[in-house]
Amino acid sequence: MLKNIGERLLTLIPVLLAVSLITFILGSMSSGDTARTLAEKKYDRPTYEQIEEIKTEMGFDRPVLVQYADWLKDAVRGNLGFSYSNDKPVVNEIVKYFPKTLQLALLALLFLILISFTLGILSAVFSGSWIDKITRIYCFWSVSMPEFWLGLILLYIFGARLGLISVLGGSSMKFPIIPALTMSTCSGGIYVRLVRTNMEEVLNKGYIRAARARGVSEYNIITKHALKNAMLPVINKLGIGFGSLLAGSAIIESIFSWNGLGKLALESVKLKDYPVVQGYVLFMAVLMVLINLAVDIVCGIIDPRLKNG
Amino acid sequence: MKKKCIWAVIVSALSLVLLISGCISNQVLNDTQNGTSGSSVATDMDDSNQFDSITIMVSGMMNPEDASPIESSTEMCLYEMVYEPLVKYGKGGVIEPGLAERWEINDNGTQYTFYLREDVKFSDGTSFNADSVVSSAKRWEPTKFSTPLTNVEKLDDYTVRLTFKENCYPVIIELTYPRPFRIASENSFDTNGNFVKMIGTGEWMVESYIPEEEVVMAPNPYYYGTKPSIKKITIRKVTDGGSRIMALQSREADLSLADLPSESKSIIESSKYLAVKNTEGTMGFFLMLNQENKILQDKNVRLALNYAIDKNSIVDNILGGDGVVAKGILPDTVPYVTDENSKGYSYNPEKAKELLAESGYMDTDGDGIVDKNGVPLSLTLVFQSEEYAAWKPMCEYLQAATKDVGIDIRLEQRDISAYYDAIWKNRNFDMIIYRTYEDSWNPHGFLRSMFYRAESGMSVCWYDSQLNKYLDEVIKTQDESTRQAKYDQIFKLINDEALIVTLCCPDKQYAYNTRLQNVTVAPTTYEGIEWQRITIAK
């Protein structure tokens, strides 16, 4: 097990190298001029000459690979650079904003588990019934509905109309219940279908029929025998889903004015604040690898056959 | 049993992380407040509806800990509330007393002597005097003025003299800018000269803040002017336009300094709790033309484009009446713009067709598009709708209107970065919709930024040697009538040569909660509202 973990952690090195290089190259290829953004900060209404002066001063006129090599040298020493917009160390910015995103993603994961397991199990057990049909409608609706749209609708209903949550968001919202609900509702459809399919498959297995023949109660069959076996693929998928919740919260954070890492990344992209964007992407890559590792460990605990596989 | 324990551990760990992350979030924010900024813990949202406090919304960066008077990306309204200039920019561009009661300019226009107010204190209780100006001026970048600042002298405790390299009239206007020439207390900086805290002589001071979320402003107890009737302004950062309108609807926020989505107009109009303050702005929308394009080098084509557009229709149907038709490049709310020097072109499609025919453009193949030597008159028009939603329907209208006179416009919508790259980097457009600067940057700053070309550089909008000469001359004028005559020449040249295509000038609009009374629009956009005048209905 420890050897496995060590090997997985070693794969982080090429992953991070590739991710950072791709981000750097894409950043340099994308439209937008960092030099102009910085010149606007310094001169408010810069001229061509002032923009060129910043370009030379910051070394943006050097080849991309040379710039990348310089960045990498610092990054290896734990220095991800300084934000162009506020001159603060990128590492500090990530550490400062991440807890808010983690809180939102964990709450969304909790809702996602509740929604997917409840609806998935019910629709599998009562296959073909009205519950199953309504769940199917929810699944279609969920996968086809844009997250920002639902976010705005929920903000309007719970914030502007009912006054149950603060529209201004931020610290006036202790727990991001509605933002988390928005995220989990929008991604719930896939998981509900996954739970349903796996549960249905397991419920038709011989050992379940045998259990029924032994007179084991339906409740015990579902919770003790079927669910545990149907859970493995769902947990795998939920792991990836948690990563997506962490990395895909930018729009929701922006709509609900939740000061997390996603909102920081979105604003950094707009401002061409590449050190922050680069730091964010690297951080998310590390998180993704670690989450996948954690999922494998959990799956190994649930099903010992996977421990060495 | 063992597995149950594992599950219990996993669930407990998840709950713990959830709780801890919530606590860490708050801890981090509180630490920031109590850190270098020395501010106290931020406030409750419930306060926003009290009778002596209001909540306003902005969309830009909000970092008071970073808001040095010299250089920052923090919202301009914060600067205006905290730091004061030596002179202020009043309505119609009139320079009014600020921290200086009066000032004198020497005969050759290089020395400005400021006589300072003697009743001013910074918000930390320290006195303001000539030393404060000298200490602030030492931090200014001398070359950021239109002509370099060469010397700052204290003549006595309340008199200072600024000497500039050359005679250049805009320096007095540049002193009114929200940054970088405002006066901050020496205590705003630590012993190493690093910025630590916003301390100014302005009407307001920072009471507490959460970076990038909210700033709570309280009246400066030492302010020498009229005391505001409101006791607290909470400035909230709300980046999403839809969320801003909902915050107004829910009455959590009282006023938005940031733009609201154009589609929300009907929501504001139908709400009994909301109203809009409209005032004529100092910004105009226009089409910038690419000088390198051979077709656009023909003056008749440029004139035809101006005649082909019904600007009244744009104002009525696209701006919903909230604006005025643009005659010249800048609206007549800008100093030195007159009806005489900015006559503009009225809608006359027949005249446009005549001009095109005069230049040899005829519709030879009957496709509705005129051509010359077999090449159709086709131009690309680049736009973006992220900053100004009205630009999209406006450009679609332009496409239809110019087609009526035989000009084919191909619309290219770009994301905001690619759009600005087109203007400032790669010149990848035939025509591009743009806006003028606002307030105190007009007209000198905007015109020089667009049309002026230094020896080695290039001009952003259009280069004309005569115009370049005028722009050089006008900034050296100290006499008002000479300056007006020079600006007459400048505006007339831009108009007569049709160096741009004028469109319209949108109004400045602020949506607010009707519980606010005496909402008065300030002379500049960066000031926004005259906060000291606002009262709250009981």
Interface residues (C-beta under 8 A of the other chain):
Chain A: S30 S31 G32 D33 R36 K41 K42 Y43 D44 R45 T47 Y48 E49 I51 S85 N86 D87 V95 K96 P99 K100 L102 Q103 L106 L107 L109 L110 L152 L155 Y156 G159 A160 R161 G163 S166 V167 L168 G169 G170 S171 S172 K174 F175 S254 I255 F256 S257 N259 K263 E267 K270 L271 K272 V298 I301 I302
Chain B: K3 I6 I10 L14 V17 L18 S21 G22 I24 S25 N26 V28 L29 T32 A42 D44 M45 T55 M57 M61 N63 D66 E71 S72 S73 K144 Y177 R179 I210 E212 E213 E214 R236 K237 V238 T239 D240 G242 S243 M246 A247 Q249 S250 E252 A253 R414 D415 I416 S417 A418 Y420 D421 W424 K425 Y437 W441 G445 F446 S449 A454 S456 G457 M458 V460
